[in-house]
Amino acid sequence: MTRFLPALFGLIVLSLWELLVRELHVPKFVLPPPSLILDALVANFPSLLAALWETLKLTLAAFAVSFLGGLALAILFVQSRLIERSLLPYAVVLQVTPIVAIAPLIVIWVGVEHVERAVLILATIVAFFPILSNATFGLRSVDPGLADLFRLYRATPWQRLTLLQLPSALPALLAGARISAGLALIGTVVAEFVAGSGEATGLAWRIVESGNRLEIPRMFAALLLLSLTGLALNATIAWIERRLLRHWGAA
């Protein structure tokens, strides 16, 4: 029964929203009622869906690059303290630097004719650090008894990595992946806002376009699609997490 509480709460909020907006005669260009947002979603669904697909492709690519790159760098950090002390400060600098500040520079570097590459780079920067930090923590969270056992049997570094460290790091790595996936979507949208979207096909550009034309219901419809996409990404990784960790007793 409790699984339906979020849906019930959402229906109550939407009903109150619809009622108050109509009773108070709020202009639709200020706050449209949910019924108008639904109409705008249906009317503009093909174009919004195509724009969402462009944004989603960049999001998934940024997540994949950040996952593989973050995991690879975390492995290097665990294998060598010298590498970690040399590179970790730069990873932190990238994490704390607002992408809106470096977006123009990235666009200049990759060229204005390759803005999608700039969006991919910026979204990867946003999504990179959670994977790096969680993977580093997980790779170091090895059971001491198992580590001693591997040393006793003279396991090679590759065997320790693949048979001990990576399986031990799996819960932390998947937790980082859930954070990183959401950040990849946020980073893609923000990067599209700041840097543009190449051929102006990303969903962020549709939001800007709708706002400029005061097509607020259409803008809310695009925001709704973004929210549903974020929920879908989170649910997908949560499902993968449950499947992989069902024998850990942690799902």
C-alpha positions in Angstrom: 0.0 0.0 0.0 2.8 2.4 0.9 4.2 2.1 -2.6 1.2 4.1 -3.9 1.7 7.0 -1.5 4.0 9.0 -3.8 1.4 8.7 -6.6 -1.4 9.7 -4.3 0.5 12.7 -3.0 1.3 13.8 -6.6 -2.4 13.6 -7.5 -3.3 15.7 -4.5 -0.7 18.3 -5.4 -1.8 18.4 -9.1 -5.5 18.7 -8.1 -4.8 21.6 -5.8 -2.6 23.2 -8.4 -5.3 23.0 -11.1 -8.0 24.3 -8.7 -6.0 27.2 -7.3 -4.7 28.4 -10.7 -8.2 28.4 -12.1 -9.9 29.9 -9.1 -7.3 32.7 -8.7 -7.3 33.3 -12.5 -3.5 33.0 -12.7 -2.3 33.8 -16.3 -1.1 30.8 -18.1 2.2 32.5 -19.0 2.9 32.8 -15.3 1.8 29.4 -14.1 -0.3 27.1 -16.4 -2.6 24.5 -14.9 -1.6 20.8 -15.2 -4.3 20.3 -17.8 -2.7 22.9 -20.2 0.7 21.3 -19.6 -0.7 17.9 -20.6 -2.3 19.4 -23.7 1.0 21.0 -24.6 2.8 17.7 -24.1 0.4 15.9 -26.4 0.5 18.6 -29.0 4.3 18.9 -29.1 5.2 15.4 -28.2 7.0 14.4 -31.4 9.3 17.5 -31.4 9.9 17.3 -27.6 10.6 13.5 -27.8 13.1 14.1 -30.6 14.8 16.9 -28.6 14.8 14.6 -25.5 16.5 11.9 -27.5 19.3 14.3 -28.4 19.8 15.2 -24.8 19.6 11.6 -23.6 22.3 10.5 -26.1 24.7 13.0 -24.7 23.7 12.1 -21.2 24.4 8.4 -21.6 27.6 9.1 -23.4 28.8 11.4 -20.6 27.8 8.9 -18.0 29.7 6.1 -19.8 32.8 8.1 -20.2 32.7 9.3 -16.6 32.1 5.8 -15.3 34.9 4.2 -17.3 37.3 7.1 -16.7 36.5 7.4 -13.0 36.9 3.7 -12.4 40.2 3.6 -14.3 41.6 6.5 -12.5 40.5 5.1 -9.1 42.3 1.9 -9.9 45.5 3.9 -10.6 45.0 5.8 -7.3 44.7 2.6 -5.3 47.7 1.1 -7.0 49.9 4.2 -6.5 49.7 6.8 -3.7 52.1 8.9 -5.8 49.6 9.1 -8.7 46.8 9.9 -6.3 48.7 12.7 -4.6 49.6 14.1 -8.0 46.2 14.0 -9.7 43.6 14.1 -7.0 43.8 17.9 -6.5 43.1 18.5 -10.2 40.1 16.2 -10.0 38.8 18.2 -7.1 39.4 21.4 -9.0 37.3 20.1 -11.9 34.5 19.1 -9.4 34.3 22.5 -7.7 34.6 24.6 -10.9 31.2 25.7 -12.2 30.7 24.5 -15.7 29.0 27.8 -16.6 32.4 29.4 -16.0 34.4 27.1 -18.3 31.8 26.4 -20.9 32.9 29.3 -23.2 36.5 28.1 -23.0 35.5 24.5 -23.9 33.5 25.7 -26.8 36.4 27.7 -28.1 38.8 24.7 -27.7 36.6 22.2 -29.6 35.3 24.8 -32.1 31.9 26.4 -32.4 31.0 23.9 -35.2 31.3 21.0 -32.6 29.2 22.3 -29.8 27.9 18.8 -29.0 31.4 17.7 -28.2 31.6 20.7 -25.8 28.4 19.6 -24.1 29.7 16.0 -23.8 32.9 17.2 -22.2 31.1 19.5 -19.8 28.6 16.8 -18.7 31.4 14.3 -18.2 33.2 16.7 -15.9 30.1 17.1 -13.8 29.5 13.3 -13.6 33.1 12.2 -13.2 33.9 12.9 -9.5 31.2 10.7 -7.8 32.5 7.7 -9.7 36.1 8.5 -8.9 35.6 9.1 -5.2 33.2 6.1 -4.6 35.3 3.7 -6.6 38.5 4.8 -4.8 36.7 4.3 -1.4 35.3 0.9 -2.5 38.6 -0.4 -3.8 40.2 0.4 -0.5 37.4 -1.1 1.6 38.7 -4.7 1.2 38.3 -7.1 4.1 41.7 -7.3 5.8 41.3 -11.1 6.3 40.7 -11.6 2.6 43.6 -9.4 1.7 45.9 -11.4 3.9 44.6 -14.6 2.3 45.4 -13.3 -1.2 48.9 -12.3 0.0 49.3 -15.8 1.5 48.5 -17.5 -1.8 50.7 -15.0 -3.6 48.0 -13.6 -5.8 49.1 -11.4 -8.7 48.1 -7.7 -8.7 45.6 -8.5 -11.5 44.1 -11.4 -9.5 43.7 -9.1 -6.4 42.1 -6.4 -8.5 39.6 -8.6 -10.4 38.8 -11.2 -7.7 39.0 -9.1 -4.5 39.1 -5.3 -4.9 36.5 -4.9 -7.7 33.9 -7.2 -6.2 34.4 -5.4 -2.8 34.0 -2.0 -4.4 30.8 -2.9 -6.2 28.3 -1.5 -3.7 30.2 1.8 -3.5 30.7 1.9 -7.2 27.0 1.4 -7.9 26.1 4.1 -5.4 28.4 6.5 -7.2 26.8 5.5 -10.5 23.3 6.5 -9.3 24.6 9.9 -8.3 26.7 10.2 -11.5 23.8 9.4 -13.8 21.7 12.2 -12.4 24.6 14.6 -12.6 25.2 13.6 -16.2 21.7 14.6 -17.1 21.9 17.9 -15.1 25.3 18.6 -16.6 24.0 18.0 -20.2 21.1 20.3 -19.7 23.1 23.0 -18.1 25.8 22.7 -20.7 23.1 23.0 -23.5 21.8 26.1 -21.8 25.3 27.7 -21.7 27.0 26.3 -24.7 24.1 25.7 -27.1 23.3 22.3 -28.6 24.9 22.3 -32.0 21.9 22.2 -34.3 19.6 23.5 -31.5 17.9 20.1 -31.1 18.5 19.5 -27.4 15.6 19.6 -24.9 17.3 22.5 -23.0 17.1 24.6 -26.2 13.4 23.8 -26.5 12.9 25.1 -22.9 14.8 28.3 -23.7 12.8 28.7 -27.0 9.5 28.1 -25.2 10.4 30.7 -22.5 11.4 33.3 -25.1 8.0 32.8 -26.8 6.1 32.7 -23.5 4.9 29.2 -24.4 5.0 28.3 -20.7 2.8 25.2 -20.9 5.3 23.8 -23.5 8.2 24.7 -21.3 6.6 22.8 -18.4 6.0 19.9 -20.7 9.7 19.8 -21.5 10.6 20.0 -17.8 8.2 17.1 -17.1 10.0 15.0 -19.7 13.4 15.9 -18.1 12.1 14.9 -14.7 10.7 11.6 -16.0 14.0 10.9 -17.7 15.9 11.5 -14.5 13.5 9.1 -12.6 14.0 6.5 -15.3 17.8 6.7 -15.2 17.7 6.4 -11.4 15.3 3.5 -11.5 17.3 1.7 -14.1 20.5 1.9 -12.1 18.6 0.9 -8.9 17.4 -2.2 -10.7 20.9 -3.1 -11.9 22.1 -2.5 -8.3 19.5 -4.8 -6.9 20.3 -7.5 -9.4 24.1 -7.3 -8.8 23.9 -7.0 -5.0 21.1 -9.5 -4.3 23.7 -12.0 -2.9 25.2 -9.3 -0.7 22.1 -8.8 1.3 22.3 -5.1 0.6 19.5 -4.7 -1.9 
